Amino acid sequence: MRAFAFEKRGRTILMLSREPLISSGAGMDLHHSTETFRMILEDRSSGTHYFFIRPGAHPYPPHYAPIDNIHQVRRVLAVIWTRDFLKWERRFVLSPDDSDPAGAQFYMINIHQVIDEATQGSPGSILHSAVSVAGGGRVYLGSLGHWDAKSSYILPQLIWTRDFLHWHRFPHRKSMIRQGSPGFAGPPTKYNHGGIRPSDVFVPINDKWHLTYSAYSTPYKHNAPPASLHDLMRTRGRYAYSKHFHTWPQFYRLLEQSTITPAVAACTAGRLSHAESQDSSTCGELLTFKLGLHDSPLVINSAVDTGGCVRVELCDEKGQVMDGFGRAACEPLDGDGVRQVVYWNGRDSTAAPSQRVFVRFILDHARLFGYGSFCELR
């Protein structure tokens, strides 16, 4: 187990107790983890540190996978958290469900942010390499290392959270980065067919986000072969159950071409997920939680189809539309832009009578990727 004995706060050093918080093992509880911490996260708004672990659940069908039964469990995700490193709480986070394939396990969890936010952690967080975020009720996107242990593909699926305890998956369950095509029976396998493991931090360059990742050419856990075909057959008999197994010589050749290479994925800034109308024949509406406007104008990250538009209205704390800031006064936004300023008859949001507002978006053949102040949204 990876362990952190202390946290330094100024001249004060907080020591952990002699009793372990997490023990190595496959117990089906919140006091064991099959491996190291999956992610360490600091929420600067509350001073809370979250340590995500990977306990185990019984390998009952449909999640049992004979080719990877080292731990005799299917891995799930849980978290322990603390504000003072003396009192700790813990809970389950995510587990495979009936929409996941047989053999599904959750291998990793990441939270994604741009590099300037990630480097603003406290000295204590730097000591144990924690990811640091501003928190404060903002929505954060992350990724789930979804391992289909029966086929041995490990791919990132997009997830989101507001409080770092409740994490939500998207219905489509697609890989966040497209998987390469197979080539087991003919041409060489694509460099990222077998697995994709992304890093945490996006690097913004102009209006693009760049994310590095490790690319596995052959199925994850299909490591380099032993010295000989005979040794492979003798030591790794379970691979005969693999989805990719045809004959032992074929499988030996597959392992011989296994590579792990660094790679980079890119997307338009802020465009990992979006909101749009479920019915393309009607406008969709999205109402935010109450938020505080800033001194800089409200901007949106959106893409609009031909003939469509986005309109915005501001509502007061009672939910009533503010005079002069309704949808009729909003100058419609069209086209495609990462930072589009919203205007109401020539005025931006800094002219609103209150800075504590609800924002309603009216989406007509449009996709909304994000919103914020001009200095925030990128």
VENNOR-V221389 format. One record per pair of residues at least 24 apart in sequence whose ideal C-beta (glycine too) atoms are under 6 Angstrom apart, sorted by the first residue. I is the first residue (numbers start at 0). GAP is how many residues later the second one is. D is the distance in Angstrom with one decimal. If there is no record, write none. Layout:
BEGIN
i = (I:I)
gap = (GAP:GAP)
d = (D:D)
END
This chain:
BEGIN
i = (1:1:3:6:6:7:8:13:21:25:25:25:27:27:29:29:33:33:37:37:38:39:39:40:41:41:41:41:42:43:43:44:44:46:47:47:48:49:49:49:50:51:51:52:61:62:64:64:64:65:65:66:66:66:66:67:67:73:74:74:75:76:76:92:93:100:101:102:102:102:103:104:104:105:106:106:106:107:109:109:109:110:110:111:111:113:113:114:114:117:130:140:142:142:150:151:151:151:151:153:153:154:154:155:155:176:183:183:188:188:190:190:190:193:193:193:194:203:206:206:207:208:208:209:209:210:211:212:213:214:214:215:216:217:217:221:223:224:224:224:268:268:269:269:269:270:273:273:273:274:275:275:276:282:282:283:284:285:286:286:287:287:289:291:291:292:292:293:295:295:295:296:296:296:296:296:297:297:298:298:298:298:298:299:299:300:300:300:300:301:301:302:302:303:303:303:304:307:307:307:308:308:309:309:310:311:311:312:313:313:314:315:316:324:326:338)
gap = (34:35:124:78:117:116:115:71:31:30:45:47:28:29:48:60:37:41:70:71:70:88:90:90:79:83:88:90:92:90:91:90:91:36:33:35:33:29:31:114:29:27:57:25:40:33:38:84:85:172:175:171:172:174:175:81:153:31:30:31:30:29:32:74:73:47:48:45:46:47:44:42:44:38:38:40:47:37:32:33:90:29:31:29:30:88:90:86:88:83:69:131:33:55:92:67:68:69:70:41:66:24:41:40:42:88:60:70:28:29:24:26:70:24:25:26:25:174:62:131:58:58:60:54:56:54:52:50:46:46:48:44:42:36:40:33:34:27:30:31:69:109:31:99:100:98:93:94:95:93:87:91:86:79:81:79:77:75:71:73:70:71:68:63:64:56:62:79:77:78:79:44:51:52:53:77:44:51:40:41:42:75:78:40:71:37:68:69:76:64:66:33:64:30:31:62:60:56:57:58:25:55:53:56:51:30:49:47:38:43:43:38:39:27:35:38)
d = (4.1:5.9:4.4:5.6:4.1:5.9:5.6:4.5:5.8:4.3:5.2:4.7:6.0:5.6:5.3:4.4:5.0:5.9:5.6:5.1:5.1:5.9:4.2:5.1:5.4:4.2:4.6:4.4:3.7:5.6:6.0:3.7:3.9:5.4:5.6:5.2:5.8:5.3:4.5:5.3:5.1:5.0:5.3:5.3:4.1:5.9:3.4:3.9:4.4:6.0:4.5:5.1:6.0:4.8:5.1:4.4:5.9:4.8:4.3:5.8:5.7:5.0:5.7:5.6:5.6:5.1:5.5:5.7:4.2:3.2:5.7:4.7:5.3:6.0:3.9:4.3:5.8:3.0:5.3:4.8:5.1:5.5:4.1:5.4:5.8:5.2:5.4:5.0:5.7:4.9:5.6:5.1:5.4:5.9:4.6:3.5:5.1:5.3:6.0:4.1:4.2:6.0:5.4:5.9:5.2:4.8:5.7:6.0:5.0:5.8:5.0:5.2:5.5:4.4:4.3:5.6:3.9:6.0:5.0:5.0:5.1:5.5:5.2:5.6:5.0:5.0:5.6:5.4:5.8:5.1:4.3:5.6:4.5:5.8:4.3:5.8:5.7:5.4:3.8:5.9:5.2:5.5:4.7:5.2:4.5:4.8:4.3:6.0:4.7:4.7:5.9:4.7:5.7:5.5:4.7:4.5:5.6:4.6:6.0:4.9:5.9:4.5:5.6:5.7:5.8:5.3:4.5:4.0:4.5:4.3:5.2:4.8:3.8:5.5:6.0:5.5:4.9:3.9:4.7:5.9:5.3:5.0:5.2:5.4:4.7:5.0:4.2:4.2:6.0:5.8:5.1:4.5:5.0:4.7:6.0:4.3:4.2:4.5:2.9:5.0:5.0:5.3:5.9:4.8:4.4:4.9:5.7:4.9:5.5:4.8:4.1:5.7:5.8:5.9:5.5:5.7)
END
